[in-house]
Amino acid sequence: MVKKRNQLEASLESTAGATNWRDKFQVGVGTPKKDTDYQRKTYLLEPEMVQKIATLAEREAVPINDLVRFLLGLALSEVESGEVALPVRVVTVEKRRVN
């Protein structure tokens, strides 16, 4: 748990051109200019994860929606760059012939 937290903090602090992660984070904070700036989506999360997000947002004094957008963006960029691999399982499915 401590290792993951340290990795998260290191990732947040390593943003280019920012003196700390909040400098980069605050760029996207605020009310959207128009309705098309954001899309409302619903994703199923475990209660433990929801609590961790709420706790982190409260501790860092940032809005939950902004924190979730930031963390998802960070995770997506790490997957896209190859820093993190998704734990996927390959399943082969045979086609059935209908007579």
C-alpha positions in Angstrom: 0.0 0.0 0.0 2.8 2.4 0.9 4.7 1.5 -2.3 1.6 2.3 -4.4 1.1 5.6 -2.6 4.7 6.5 -3.1 4.4 5.6 -6.8 1.3 7.8 -7.1 2.9 10.7 -5.4 6.0 10.3 -7.6 3.8 10.3 -10.7 1.9 13.3 -9.6 5.1 15.2 -8.8 6.8 14.3 -12.1 4.6 16.5 -14.3 6.7 18.4 -16.8 7.0 22.2 -16.3 5.1 22.3 -13.0 6.6 23.1 -9.7 4.2 20.5 -8.1 1.4 18.2 -9.3 -1.3 20.7 -8.3 0.1 23.2 -10.8 -0.8 20.8 -13.6 -3.9 19.6 -11.9 -5.4 23.0 -11.5 -5.3 23.7 -15.2 -8.4 21.6 -15.8 -10.3 22.7 -12.6 -13.4 24.7 -12.9 -16.8 24.9 -14.4 -17.1 23.8 -18.0 -17.6 26.6 -20.5 -20.3 24.8 -22.3 -22.2 21.6 -21.9 -20.1 19.8 -24.5 -16.9 20.2 -22.5 -17.6 17.1 -20.4 -19.7 13.9 -20.8 -21.4 12.3 -17.8 -20.6 8.6 -17.7 -21.3 6.0 -15.1 -18.8 3.3 -14.2 -19.1 0.6 -11.6 -16.5 0.9 -8.9 -16.0 -1.1 -5.7 -17.0 0.7 -2.5 -13.4 0.5 -1.3 -12.2 2.4 -4.4 -14.9 5.0 -4.0 -13.8 5.6 -0.4 -10.1 5.9 -1.4 -11.0 8.5 -4.0 -13.1 10.5 -1.5 -10.3 10.3 1.1 -7.6 11.4 -1.4 -9.8 14.3 -2.6 -10.5 15.4 0.9 -6.8 15.1 2.0 -5.6 17.0 -1.1 -8.5 19.5 -0.9 -9.5 19.0 -4.6 -13.0 18.3 -6.1 -13.7 14.6 -6.6 -14.6 15.0 -10.3 -11.4 16.8 -11.0 -9.3 14.2 -9.1 -11.0 11.3 -11.0 -10.4 13.0 -14.4 -6.8 13.6 -13.4 -6.2 10.0 -12.2 -7.9 8.5 -15.2 -5.9 10.7 -17.6 -2.7 9.7 -15.8 -3.6 6.0 -16.0 -4.5 6.2 -19.7 -1.3 8.0 -20.6 0.7 5.3 -18.7 -1.1 2.5 -20.6 -0.7 4.3 -23.9 3.0 4.8 -23.4 3.6 1.2 -22.3 4.6 2.1 -18.8 1.7 0.0 -17.5 0.4 -3.2 -19.1 -3.3 -4.1 -18.7 -3.9 -7.5 -17.1 -5.8 -9.1 -19.9 -6.6 -12.8 -20.5 -6.8 -14.1 -24.1 -9.6 -16.5 -24.8 -10.1 -18.4 -28.0 -13.6 -19.0 -29.0 -14.4 -21.6 -31.7 -17.2 -20.7 -34.2 -20.1 -23.1 -34.2 -21.7 -24.0 -37.4 -25.5 -23.9 -37.6 -26.8 -26.7 -39.8 
